[in-house]
């Protein structure tokens, strides 16, 4: 059935339009229905949506069938009372509804505003929530400029967290190159983010997946040097790379470092299974007396390279291949050694030894110190040690002096015959030296033998008979020997140049200014020297003129005749099997001193020289 008001179809049995509430009227024939459907009814169609003229207030209820004036629902007198207009007692009164037009623009504006508010809320939530960060970073992955703006809004650490998660998704999907790029950007944004060690392990794993082993190794190195040196994972993965590349030296070094830092025994065991065992020595570290001989060896038969007392040179490059036992001398020695196989080097091992030699006690004298009326013989000895002289099995050598000098290897060697004390005061000094070269403390003994000793050389009183050094002039010499042959030369014995005059008997030297005699050399037997000494005398005759303490000759044949100071002494020196010299020095004033020398050939004086040193030229 068609509603005349709204034109909507309803059930044929319905009396009221369910769409607009208007009463329905049944058609008498099918033609009427068809006419309504086709819009061909002779009655004009009703106009809907247009209100009727407002009735007068007195007839309001007569016009409104929905509001009865009594409980029985009887309409007004002016309304036609038909069967179609009646309603049942229990039906809801039908109200005439007036339809109004909808403001679509306003509706669209409100909807747009709601959508905008929703978008703003969602964006704010996206900025604040981790899931939102993830969505935003994904959405701007291909637009770096927009992504930078997003990062500035959500913060670098939050953006890094999102990128690490995106990288995990990429590597799960097989996009390894993209994953590496994402991981690196995340690391760059927040290098100190929580869980960095595990995150960088994932990045290194991605590098290994694409074959970028150098990058992976560098990242592992950063992990165990900068991030966490106690975590064993980075060491283990880096060692795997080194072993796969057959870089055994580096791998074993890293195994040692890993063990030192983490304390995990697996690294130690891994290294020991590949590295040769360290060298061993047949002598334990410690102190040894007299001598120490050390032999080095490899428990596995490898070559051993060592360094003795060298803490700087690298092993094995600068080491010495061990072949013969090492003889250690006195002192403290350190041996560094390694074993070398065809591929690897063992740990370096250090051996430390101290070798010491016993020091002998000081020798003693059997003659008590003191004053004696006549010369006495002195015997020296070592307590509980027999002095055997020059026999091959001797254990000690005693060096002694009686001229006052300190005994040394150039001093006389004591023999069992002893020695005689000279007249006058004598200071005996002696030391013992054992077969290891160790020197004892010094023995010092003072003796005096009554009597008048021979005088030492004194240049103030002992001069050549015909002239005096430092006083005679060239004029004096010319009167005695003539002009001679004059030559000038540099003088090393005085300040200034010297004038040398040669004669048949020898030469004389004069200062260039004042021409004072300061040196003489003669081989003329007729020219008398100090105390009447002359060319042609024997050595014993010359030494008898001056003091001789009687000290024996040393191993070289040299003797100290007496000694008071470096410029006041007498000594005999053997220059060769046939040549020798006797030399006396006498100190003077103003740092001057005079040296008198007798040159001997086959124990006979062949020349006499006398020189004044330190003469000042005005």
Secondary structure, DSSP 8 states (H G I E B T S, - for coil): -B-TTT--B--TT-SB-TTT--B----SSHHHHHHHHHT--SS-----S-------GGGHHHH-TTS-SSTT----TTS---TTT---TTS------------HHHHHHHHHHHHHHHHHHHHHHHHHSHHHHHHHHHHTTT-HHHHHHHHHHH-HHHHHHHHHHHHHHHHHTT-HHHHHHHHHHHHHH-TT-TTHHHHHHHHHHHHHHTT-HHHHHHHHHHIIIII-TT-HHHHHHHHHHHHHTT-HHHHHHHHHHHHHHH--HHHHHHHHTTS----EESS-SEEEES-EEE-EE-TTS-EEEEEES-SSS-TTTT-EE--S-EEE-SEEEEEEEEEE-SS-B---EEEEEEEE-------EESS-SEEESS--EE-EEBTTB---TT-TT--EEEEEESSSS---TTSEE--TT-EE--SEEEEEEEEEEETT--B---EEEEEEE-S-------TTT---SS--TTT-BHHHHHHHH-S-EEEEEE-SSBSSEEEEEEETTEEEEEETTT-BEEEEEE--TTS--GGG--TT-BHHHHHHHS--------TTS-EEEEEEETTEEEEEEE-SSSEEEEEEEEE-STT-EEEEEEEEETTEEEEEEEEEESB---
